[in-house]
Amino acid sequence: MLHKTENSTQIGGQTLPLPDVRATGRPLNKWLGMTIAFILVAAVFISGVWSRVSARKALNAETAQVALTAVSVVTPQQMAPAEEIILPGNVQPFITSPIYARTSGYLRKWTVDIGAHVKKGQLLAVIETPEVDQQLQQSLSNLNTAKANLALAETTKNRYEGMIRSNAVSQQDVDNAVGTYNANKAIVGANQANVKQLEALQSFEKIYAPFAGVVTARNTDIGDLINSGSAGGVKTDLFHIAQPGTLRVYVNVPEEYSQGTKVGMTADLSLAEFPGRKFQGKLVRTAEAINMTTRTLLIEIDVNNPAGELLTGSYAEVHLKVPTQASTLLLPVNTLIFRSEGLRVGVVKDGKAVLAAVTPGRDSGNQIEIVAGIKPGDQVIINPPDSIVSGQRVQIVQATLPGDIK
């Protein structure tokens, strides 16, 4: 028979003590709590150490990143097959000439003024030359006297030559008569030449246009003393005539563009008085020599001007498309590094800066042509620091495309 009490159990008349459940449960709970506490402390410790290690790694990485030199880069721009250059040009008439007097005197009248369109051979002015007129009259009188003496000498010569056949006169008398005739004949020739000279001077009293054109200046007026310069002094400039049907435009091309400037090229002219319009011309000749003072090549561009819209003496901007080397590249001037060993640019390769030696070409102010030293795909540093060296690690913060270069 089983009989159970609080602390014992009776089985078959025997009383057996029961184990104290409360006594054995306390140690187990104690160890379990300690284990959990240990695990929690270890987890907190490990978590703290791991966060510190992660923070240190992040700090080191950030420090290394910040330590890199930040740079902006640009890709070189490939030059076009033909580059347009704009140069100043002087517009001049195809023919222009000052009109001087060939004889001295006083201006009697002028028949044209500035702006007049004249034809070739048209009368421009008339000069009074009383001195020349008097000299011509005197010369004509001398010529008539010489002709009368020549006629007498010829008669005497013929008579003596007839008388010598009958020995009526001596040979000496015949020779004297022939000599007198020859001398008078020479005097007549000299007087005739003098008369022709004075007649030519008298014909210069009338001033004619040497070619068709426009009178651009009149520098005299009625009653002015005209000096031809034959007797010394400053010659009188009466008129200026220009032929504006075709214009010559003279341009000084810089030496670096001289090899690409060839006869037959076309050029466009733009003038301030014709906004939005262009006048086309053709390069007809060059000086074939570089001016040693200006280091430029003088070229001439002819422009048709049938309506006379373009005025001589104007200032024009000449647009020329000069062929260029296709292999050349353009870079902003703020990419250049000036070192004692030569001109350099900084190129970013594999996160490092490499200082490349370059050969410059034409300089257009904000851009420069690079003939050798870089390739089209290179990343060139803009505004590189003076302390940059080859092999230095850099960080690209901004990249500029070729089309962004201005």
Summary of the structure (lengths in Angstrom):
residues: 406
radius of gyration: 55.0
end to end distance: 112.8
largest distance: 225.9
contacts: 1127
relative contact order: 0.16
helix: 32%
strand: 39%
